[in-house]
């Protein structure tokens, strides 16, 4: 694993000062070339440049703590913000003491959110990214297994270093990647045969190659290395590091420690509570004591991937009442009574007026957030890689479990490699069960993107619209498109008016008209 600090936010006046001084140095050097100054004058210019650089370094204010400290003082300081920022820039030691007192003494942790970091995260497993990217107040952009071909490069758990299972683990990984490469080639050839009219169109051929990679990746192990860019504020970083310190995977604990090295170097006053308590670390163990001794994993019900567990009663009327409330001076009870008095046509007319100005790229109104739904979903790691992006929802995720079965793309069946695929799946699951008895914390690494787990999705109607726009679109990956369609179909059955425009971007214009 390699984590690199790619950037952080700095007060713009510090950057302007550096730019101004560097321009002065450049002008001095250009002047020397123009007038052919003697060497002693050149040495003086270079010495001045070195002193300028040292002056910048000695200020020690190239840190996001400046902005956090300045903004923390706004609420109680009558000075203009520009002057408060200047004071923070010129007194970094005082700014750090202020941060520590306000954030950890008074408990105003939102101050730490003004400090933002960018990280390059390289050579980290797909399994670890499931935990990292479940954190909500962050942004991630990951190397896509849909668009990029992956070489055999995986995380080998340290627990296997001296284990007899190491050789078998690496042998199966080799088989998984060998079949992956074969699948990419043969699915691509199959798609070209199915679409001969696209063979001369380079852009279309590239698109078919992406579709081949999209399906071939189902055989890749969760140990596969990936990389991503991460943007995170200091408060979220502290919480992420604390949770990582309690994680059963050594890879995750290492990840948390690496993050803290940068946080402690560049923003020591913003991150403090980064070690989980013993009670926090043993929470899962204590919960397990309440389960029956025979905690046998439940298998998947055939053909039932999405179950709607809860939904709002009279959701359409509730939404319309909320919209009236936001645009009136009436209490909600009165708005509800008004909506109940409306005939069906009048309700439809009101809804049309509400949605008339929306485009395919607009979120629906905030009032949609007052309608909440719960879904239990069984889906593969490939599909969940996209569902997890919707972090404004609440997602409770169980570990990957072979008893839930695997998802095998139709393209693999069509080219006659389903048996080869299934054979490697069986070998992967055999090692999984061996690891389960010897090294239970690392057992999931050998499972593949085709393996499933169970997810509870708690989402409001506004977030469900967002899922529809992205995941029901024709450009979406086929499995998540099917899952999203099942989710929105179930929601539409309960609130048909509310979700009458829930669709992919590609069909929105016609449906809206």
Buried (B, 14 or more C-beta within 10 A) or exposed (E): BEBEBEEBBBBEBBEEBBEEBBEEBEEBBEEBEEEEBEEEBBEBBBEEBEEBBEEBEEEEBBBBBBBBBBBBBEEEEEEEEEEBBBBBBEBBEEBBEBBBEBBBEEEBBBBBBBBBBBBBBBEBBBBBBBBBBBBEBBEBEBBBBBEEEBEBEBBBBEBBEEBEBBEBBBEBBEBBBBBBBBBBEBBBEBBBEEBEEBEEEEEBBEBBBBBBBBBBBBBBBBBBBBBBBBBBBBBBBBBBBBBBBBBEBBBBBBBBBBBBEBBEEBBBBBBBEBEBEEEEBEEEEEEEEEEEEEEEEEEBEEEEBBBBEEBBEEBBBBBBBBBBBEEEEBEEEBBBEBBEEBEEEEBBEBBEEBBEEBEBEEEBBEBBBBBBBBBBBBBBBBBBBBBBBBBEBBBEBEEBBBEBBBBBBEBBEBBEBBEBBBEBBEBBBBBBEBBBEEBEBBBBBBBBBBBBBBBBBBBBBBBBBBBBBBBBBEEBBBBBBBBBBBBBEBBBEBBEBBBBBBBBBBBBEEEBE
